[in-house]
């Protein structure tokens, strides 16, 4: 009987073939094409969802990591950088030190002021800001608008603005407008001592005179302010505000007497108005200290207006300009003769009206027949011939030694820039004609200060003290000046006697007398070199007078020289009266007691 068909086994589909399992002959069911195992993968929708989730989560993780890095790790650095970006540094100017005269009167001082500046990138409305500032700054609206519209982070709107104006601008609250220290240097005495004090440039640095020599001490050290600002450029009230204070400059006190300086300058100005004098210079020295009590020239200048002054006038001719002194130099020649024992004040010389000097002939001011003059008479009459006769007895090399010992040919060391050493060649270069000229003050050049120093040595018993102008710096006394004995006290006394004869009866300078005081000094009239031809012809003359008083107890030396290109007037006529007026003021203002002894009688002829 046929065998009935089997029922399909559970889980097996009809007609499904069994495949053997491995090598045991067992069979496993085969998946139909396109079927998948239960749990064996994601459906397409689920896959897209997963990818989207990854795209969202990963950036969030990156951002969160960055935030953690910024706030947790680098937060302090970034906060510090932000603070630094808001910080602005402003210099704090040091107030420049004062320059005072010997009585404490100010000749130069500094007051606070500000520079108004702007950051155009912060200025919201240049035209409106310019309109608000134009009246306060006295700057045209168009100019301010142009400045405030520039592609720049820094422009200067106005300088040296007063504190009151700064306060008025500050109240306007203008964004992008700031202030910097810009002090103003003032010279209350104007032209008085202007050539001595000097002036400063726009940046505040000394460019002449004491201002230049002591620039470092006067300038001080600037400070700095660091302040945190907001978007408008104004300080944040609760922000950083740190300051390193400035150190103000030191005070420089001079030996000048401002009152005497004023009188001297007035007298020099008067001399320059005589129609023939183009330059007049004078200096007053204290005999016993070498201190400069007054110093100046005409024309002078006001340091406060230096920028508007002819640059040719911005020096100090007393120390920088040289001239041939003429007969005032005879004092050195005769001092050498006395010191070397060649002659005494009473030695009699037979003096002709002219003398041969190499290929030249030198004459006295007026040619004359032979005259018997004492050495005192030679000086009192300012005899060129008699002086040359004595110089030849002294010898060229020895005369050069005395000239240099008196300071001729070297700088005095005065505390001013631009000092000239003058001109004195070595005696080995002197031809006979040149040696004769140097003995009488031609062929040698000096400054006014050098000539004053020569006579200071004679007046101070033969001891030359280097002239000085500064008494103290920052309250500390200036070093004592160098002193040098040039001639003996005896020679100095005899020279004082002979120089007094110059001012006495029969001398060349009676106009140098000062009522109540005995005066000693010497005239000089030297040919002036003509710059147009480099020769003497047409150059006119430099007339001088240098002397001291009281002759019996010297206190002050005054040296005066006048440049007169169109005049042949002598020193005793034009320089001596200027000397007398200045000396009178120096003596009376200082309370010097009039001479208690009468002027001696002088033997001028043998």
C-alpha positions, 0 to 999 in steps of 0.5 A, a space after each residue: 500500500 502506498 505510504 501516505 505523505 508526511 506533514 511538513 515539520 514545524 518551521 519548515 516551508 513546503 518544498 524547502 530543501 535541506 542543505 547539509 550542515 558542515 560535513 555531518 550530512 545535516 542540513 540547514 534551511 536556506 534563506 530566500 533571496 531578499 530576506 534578512 535575519 531578525 535583528 541583523 541591521 537597521 532599516 533605512 529610516 533608522 540609519 538616517 536618524 543616526 547620521 543626523 544625530 551624529 551631525 548634531 552631537 559632534 559640533 555641540 561637543 566641539 563647541 562645549 570643548 572650546 567653551 571649556 577650553 576658553 573659560 577653564 584653561 585660557 579664560 584668564 589669558 583672554 580676560 587679560 588680553 581684553 583688559 590690555 586692549 582697553 588700556 591706554 598709556 599716557 605720558 606724565 610730563 615732568 615740570 621743567 626746573 626753574 632758572 633763578 637769579 642770585 636773589 631767587 627771582 625767576 628768569 624761567 619756569 614752567 606751568 602746566 598745560 595740555 595737548 588736545 589730541 583725538 582718535 578719529 576712528 572713535 569720533 562719531 561726528 567729525 563736523 559736530 565735534 569740530 564745531 564744539 571745539 573751534 571756539 575753545 581751541 581757537 582753531 578753524 572748524 574746517 581745519 578741525 574737521 579735516 583732522 578729525 576725518 583722517 584715517 588715523 588713530 592719532 591727531 593733534 588738535 591744539 597744543 599748550 592749552 590752559 587747564 581751564 580750557 581743558 576742563 571746559 572741553 572735558 565737560 562736553 564729553 566728546 568721544 575720541 578727544 583726549 588730553 596729554 601733558 604739554 607744559 608751557 615754558 615762561 620767561 617772565 623777565 623777557 629779554 633780560 638775561 635772555 642770552 644767558 638763560 637761553 630757550 627750549 624747543 617745541 619738544 621742551 629740550 634746551 637749545 641755548 644758554 643755561 637751558 642747553 647746558 643744564 638740560 638734563 638737570 632741568 628736564 627731570 624724568 617723565 612719568 606714565 599713567 595707565 588707564 582702562 577706557 571704554 568704547 568712547 575712549 574715556 576712562 572707565 570709573 571702576 577700571 584700572 588707573 595706575 600712575 608712575 609719577 613724574 620727577 620734576 626738574 631741578 632748579 638752577 640758581 645763577 650768580 646774575 643780579 637781575 636788577 643790574 642785568 636790566 640796567 646794563 642791558 638798557 645802557 647797551 640798547 642806548 649805545 646801539 641806538 647811536 647810529 654807529 654801533 651795531 653790537 654792544 657787549 658787556 660783562 660784570 665780574 665779582 673780583 673775589 669770586 669770579 662770579 658773573 653778576 651781569 652779562 649781555 649784548 645788544 641786540 638781545 632777544 626774548 627767549 619766549 619768542 625765540 621761534 620768531 627771532 632771527 637765528 643770527 641773534 640767538 647766541 651769546 656774543 659775550 662768550 662766542 664772538 671774538 674781536 681784536 681787543 686793541 690797547 686793553 691788551 697792553 695791560 698784559 704786556 706791561 704786567 709781564 714787564 713789571 713781573 720780569 723786572 724789565 721796568 717799574 712804573 717810574 722807569 722812563 722811556 724815550 718814545 718816538 712817534 713810530 717804530 719799525 716792526 719788520 716790514 711794517 711801521 707802527 705808530 702811536 695814535 698820533 705821530 710825534 717827536 720823541 717824548 720821555 714817558 714813564 712806564 705809567 705814562 706809556 700806559 696812560 697815554 696808550 703809547 703803541 711804540 712804548 709798549 712795543 719797546 717793553 715787549 721786546 725787552 720781555 721777549 716773544 716766548 715770555 710774553 706768550 706765556 703771560 698771555 696764556 696765563 691770563 687766559 688768552 687763547 683758551 676757554 674760560 670754562 663758563 657754563 654756557 654752550 658755544 664759548 670760543 677760545 679766541 685766537 692766539 698763535 704760538 710765539 714761534 710763528 710770530 714775525 717781527 711785525 706780528 709780535 709788535 701787533 700782538 703786544 698792543 692787542 692786534 693780531 690776537 682775538 678774545 671774547 668780552 669775557 676773556 678780557 674781563 677775566 684778565 682784569 679780574 686777575 689784576 684786581 684780585 692781587 694777581 690771582 685769576 679765578 675762572 669766571 662762573 655763572 651758576 651758583 647751585 643746581 638742585 640746591 647743591 652748591 656748584 664746585 669752586 672755580 679754579 684759581 691761578 696766580 698769574 703775577 705777584 701781588 706786588 705786580 698787581 698793585 703796581 698795575 692797579 696804580 698805573 691803570 688808575 692813571 688812565 682814568 686820571 688827569 692826562 689819561 685817555 679815559 676821564 669819561 670812565 670816572 665814577 663819582 665817589 669811587 676811584 676807578 682803574 682801567 684801560 681803553 682800546 681801539 682796534 681795527 675791525 676786520 672787514 668781512 667783505 674783503 677779509 682785510 681791515 680797510 673799511 671795517 671800522 673799529 671795535 672800541 673797548 674799555 675794561 676796568 675795576 672799582 674801587 681801585 683802592 679796594 676792587 669789588 667789580 670788573 666791568 668790560 665793555 666793547 662796541 662794534 662800530 663799522 663806520 666810526 673811528 671814535 676811540 674807546 675813551 670817547 664811546 666805551 668809557 661812558 658805558 662802563 661808568 654807567 654800568 659800574 656805578 649801578 653795580 657799586 651803588 646797588 651792592 652798597 659798596 662804600 665810596 673810596 676813602 682815599 684820594 686818587 694818587 698823583 701820577 708821574 707820566 713824564 720823566 
